[in-house]
Amino acid sequence: MNKKLLVTIFLFPWIIGFIGYGIYPIIISFYYSLCHYDVLQLPMFIGFNNYYDILFNDSYFWKSITNTFIYTLFRVPTNIILSLILAILINQVSKGSSIFRTAYFIPSLVSGVALSVIWMWIFNPQIGLFNILLKFFGISGPMWLQDPNWSKPALVIMSFWSVGGGRMLIFLAGLRNIPPKLYEAFRLDGGNSFQSFFHITLPMISPIIFLWAIIEVIASMQVFTEAFIMTKGGPLDSTLFYNLYLYNKAFQDFNMGYASALAWLLLIITFAITAFQFKLSKKYVYYEGMQ
């Protein structure tokens, strides 16, 4: 049998799946975004009316995008910094580092729903772990998820649970890939450990920082499970994130056309932010052998 034909036969199931579950939903969702579609009736083409209503007549859209941006602004840098600090600390351990790697990585394997249920107990104002610890030090803890001023910070704090996951491992691999001779030469020139961190460590791992900045922003823009399980978007819409609002429009209001338009706007916004990050990366990302 011809090798090309054999390869095509083996690839054919994947191609069918990619078209049926990848390309087709993308195309049909864009078409639905141009329609009034409530699932129960056939789609009715209305042009760009959904997009116009979202941008100019929908206050919840702006509230949800603002909540998502604030969450992203606090979550992304803190998670990257904490993961890097944890990787640096483990990198200093000469013996038993594999034990620490495993111990810090395992919590990140907990699924989103189970994790949300655990943190709902931790943030409980009466019997939650946080407020019990604060009370031990004579501090009256906040209402956390029941307080609109503390609900978003609570979800950001919850995201720290995964700092020992994939980010830490990749940072650790990057740190161990830095040639020791660079630090030796820097010390011979009179540099100290603090200076070497900013002049050697950060530049050498800047591509990894850039990678995680991209991944974290995309993940934060799609935050959903935590708010859906823990707060339902409350209190007072303080955790009404974009994806949760999109879900409500699609599966509570059954306005699939409007929800499809929201999804495409999210794609455009995320793409614009990612493009800006790539442009900004030229100023701080160092690629060895390309400078």
Secondary structure, DSSP 8 states (H G I E B T S, - for coil): --HHHHHHHHHHHHHHHHIIIIIHHHHHHHHHHTEE--SSS--EE-TTHHHHHHHHH-HHHHHHHHHHHHHHHHHHHHHHHHHHHHHHHHHT-SSSHHHHHHHHHGGGGS-HHHHHHHHHHHT-TTT-HHHHHHHHTT-----GGGSTTTHHHHHHHHHGGGTTSHHHHHHHHHHHTS-HHHHHHHHHTT--HHHHIIIIIHHHHHHHHHHHHHHHHHHHHT--HHHHHHTTT-STTTT--HHHHHHHHHHTS--HHHHHHHHHHHHHHHHHHHHHHHHHHTTT---TT--
